[in-house]
Amino acid sequence: MELKRTIGSWTAAGMLAATLVSCGAAETPQNINYRGTRAPLQPQAFVELPLGSISPSGWLREMLTAQRDGATGRLDEIYPLVMGPRNGWLGGDGDQWERGPYWIDGLVPLAYILQDSALIAKARPWIEWTLASQQEDGYFGPVTDYEFEPGLQRDNCRDWWPKMVMLKVLMQYHSATGDERVVDFMTRYFHYQLAHLDRYPLDNWSFWARFRGGDNMMAVYWLYNITGDETLLELGRKLYTQTTPYTEMFLAGDKLTRVGTIHAVNLAQGIKTPIVYWQADPQQKYLDALDRALDDLRRYHGYPTGMFSGDEAIHGTDPTQGVELCTIVEYMFSLETMYRITGDPKFAELLEKIAYNALPAQVDDEFVTRQYFQQVNQVKLTSGMRNFDVNHDGLDCCFGILTGYPCCTSNMHQGWPKFTQNLWYATPANGVAVTQYAPSEVRMKVAEGVGVRIEERTNYPFSETVAFRIEELARPAQFPFTVRIPSWSADTEIRLNGEAVEFSVGEDRLATIERKWTAGDELELRFSPRVRLTTWKENARTVERGPLVYALKMETECRKVPNDCDPVYQGEWHYEHTSPTPWNYALIQCSDDKLETHYAVSVDTAKAAAARPWSEEAAPVTIRTRAVRIPSWKEYNQMAGPLPYSIMYGLSTAEEAEIELIPYGCTTLRVTEFPMAGRHSAE
């Protein structure tokens, strides 16, 4: 099978001529500056840059700095029971399973992206202990199970699953440092796996590894691209056969059309498995499986934020079902992986929507407390049982350090750092590609080894302009500069050194300028966001504009509550959030050609340029519109009650009022899916 990609490209600056270039995956050239894919694996659409090549700026740097100063940089102090010196991944008798590796999987990329020596030093003992733990036969990690102790996971130390997380850590560490010990270490471990998987298959110790084998395969192919050891291809096949058959599940099964059939985090991690394996077995069915999976998730469990429900199992489209924080960060990593391999724009667009809506809403501004489950319609965060598949002492929606379940406390750290790592790529043609937009800069090599530093100046996603400037270039060099054009931007403008450029965009949504670049060259993108309404549960509507989803702005009152019932599992305290703001509004029907006037958009440029835009008070963009109250839509079980159908004949409404909508990621309490009031089709 041949994966086709269409790229819009330009030649010299003065010519401004646009041509289309088609290239099959098998024909894609290899980048000479960075290690690409080794045959017979299929070439990847983009080449990941070494960790540390991309530096955040603006609001994104502030997000990562908050992680450094918050839970990511201090989790050993905040959560010492698990992340302290007793952890099994430091040689202790404490937690032996996934939580320690989860933390380091976010700490390592954060440390090297920020080039923070203190964070690097904090991660180093975990890496050194892991490397030193390898036995003669290739096994690594904790070796002793211990009896139960509250708050710890001290059994199943030989489970394949937590080792998959530590393999991701070591891949990132090698990317940042080039430490060759990692290559030898992983080679020996994968030979150990190949020798033992028949006797001890992935689900021998727990079912988690069977669902998450795609992470293991990804590491195997990463190593194959370095060493060319053909036994790794055999291991990849074996791992695929022992992993949950996602391809068949997506194409022929009905699991994604029903509720309660699969754990949401397993699905978020496992969804990349067909694409990862496609590299070794390039059949169309693996790509088709993802098309079907994303369609089913959107239809049967989807939300405007790009996420799907899961509290713990997938749970339909009601906007008061939960979305687990672990699901968000794992789904983002899967989308990053799938996009880098295939270049399919649907993965990039979904990643952008999740990163700029769901992710910032679920962790506080100081990056210390978080929710276990978030809700799309979330009008009260208090202790109490909700209609979730799993409830943990009724605290799943409350902000806290351990509320709900502590896996998210351990795993939330990878979201922003890995997103940052996937803003920029090298291309097979020795160029540069920008596929997600955020304030940042990159240092990399282009053309035939020419060093370049490019700065990206933008307040995206709160503004529609993205400007690139080549700040340093060792010498003038010919190379392609590729950018992604979001599908929501119908009237994109590209300017090169102030002059408008004509361009065409293919199915991959990419535009490439090929020319001889010099230091000081500037490239500017001007997108055209428009207000649009999308349709969800019970024909409810959500207001969207550009990459952002908008929700009702609600005044929030917060109080700190001691946890008396189970502090070991839920932490010693948590925060509850309530609001006096009315929330039971319906949007007022209007024709599509009047959306821009019916929904008045206001952008505060000062707030858009601020370091911390992700809060109710700091929201840089607001949308004002008229709405009507629905007296019959009331609170149920400490949540917004079931959505009234849109448009309901005979719906009783109260006073009309102006409401203010702000970006979803800026909210704590919110209504996102609104009923619609207007003229019934039978009238």
C-alpha angles and dihedrals in degrees: 000000000000121000108214122213125186118204127191108219140180132202127207120001096246096047097059090190119155124214133172122232123195120197130173119226092246090055096049111123121235121249109246094205100053134036111262134177123317119220136285085036113087116256114257120238092235136022118230115232123232112276108266095034091103121062123191123225136179117015092349092060088050090054091052092043089053088054090050092051094036134048099322094057096037107031091121087061097038096044104024096154090071106016097041127097093287091070112122091230086064092047096264134130095246131085109359103178140062107320099077094048089045091059094047090048087067099031096057097055091042091051096050096039089055091036086226111170094198093055092044089053091049092054096043099079090055091051095043093048091049093050091046093048094069113118129213093267093052100259116137138184135045115346105188130073118209135202120270119288122177114260096015137095102217102158136073091043091158092054113132092225105074089045088061089060092049090050088058089051092052093048090055092045090052091047090055100040109018089228102175092202086080093061093052091042094052092043091056093045094050091050086052090051093049090052096047109033095087091057096034108029123193093272095046096106101021139349093243095084091052091058094042102043090117089075089055092049091050090057091047093055091044089058093043090057088057102041108020090221101165093204085072090066088054089050090050090055092048092050091049092053091050095046121090105278097249094164092060092038092056098041104037107012132082100216093112092051093059136058127249096020104116137018108257097225091049088052093048090053098037097047091083093056097094091049093046090051092044087073089068098032107031100198123147092234092075092056092043089052091061092048089054094044094052091046092051094046091051093048101041106026107009133132133193090253091068091253130113127224122265127156088173100314123032107282117186133262104296105130092226095062115104135258115203118225091227088057091055097052094041092048089051091053091049091050091048089052095046094047094049090052100044109019088223105158095215089072093051094047092049091047091052093050093051095044094050098041118020100032103055092044096063103054126056122249092258091052094235109102126042143173121250092210126022124197127214089219101038116164103156134025107197138129112282145104116276135187093276127137088237128022124195108201089311092284101106094111098041120099112245144124096261104008114141100004129338098233088089091050086059100038106039093085098079097063105083098029094053091044087054091049089056099050093092133030140179115242128225088248091062093259139115129261129195110196102161123039126226135125105284147112134230134211112198146129124266136177109005098349099306114157117231137178117201124186122208112206114191146121090216131180087033094048133039099225124090119182126192124194126185099227097176132018121167090219136340107289140182113233140134121260110202127194132180118237110209114231091233091064106084097170106039117170124203122197126190113199088339096311121113116244126210112225146168127215124209131206090286090062090231129136121192129195112202114192145114105284127203134190110280096033113140130205120189130191121199113191125195112223116190131189110256135173121224125197125235142152114001088000090294117164131230124197115230134175125180110323093336133093116209129219138181112282108233129187107243129211115194131195133178114234126193116233108228100164105060115354094163091063102026102032128249094281144004139192125250122201126202134164139209089205115113109242107175097098132143122209116239117244118248135164120267093247090060098049094102092057097035090054107046112204121206124184120196102206093195092054091044089058094045123115095237111035098152103096139081093255096044099043105141097201127048132180120202123198142153119263139169130228119243108209093193093058101087142161115283124188091345090307139089106282124242114305117260111238118260120260099012119188110231095012109167113228134184132204123343117236142169113256130193123224123197133181112294091233090060094057135091098177118027153143112228105162108057130188114240122233120201146089114344115229091239093059 
